[in-house]
Amino acid sequence: MATMNISLPDRMKQWVEDRVQSGRYANASDYMRALVRSDQDYRERLARLQAAVTEGLESGVSSRTPDEIRAEALRELSDEV
């Protein structure tokens, strides 16, 4: 595992230490890894959302009514369960 040293203002350092003292994280490194994982997950979800928006914009105007689209979406959701 690689090592990285970071500098934090006193208030941020105290924040990290408080999170560790809460017992949820074993140490400051564990907390920082959790923050990085969270950011990675966020960026991946954001990229998928942007791709879906782009796909929707590029697909053009639908010939279906809003009720037809809603019914299809509900069918797809119930199939997933």
Sequence and secondary structure as in RCSB ss.txt:
>XXXX:A:sequence
MATMNISLPDRMKQWVEDRVQSGRYANASDYMRALVRSDQDYRERLARLQAAVTEGLESGVSSRTPDEIRAEALR
ELSDEV
>XXXX:A:secstr
         HHHHHHHHHHHHTTSSSSHHHHHHHHHHHHHHHHHHHHHHHHHHHHHHHT   SS HHHHHHHHHH
HHHHH 
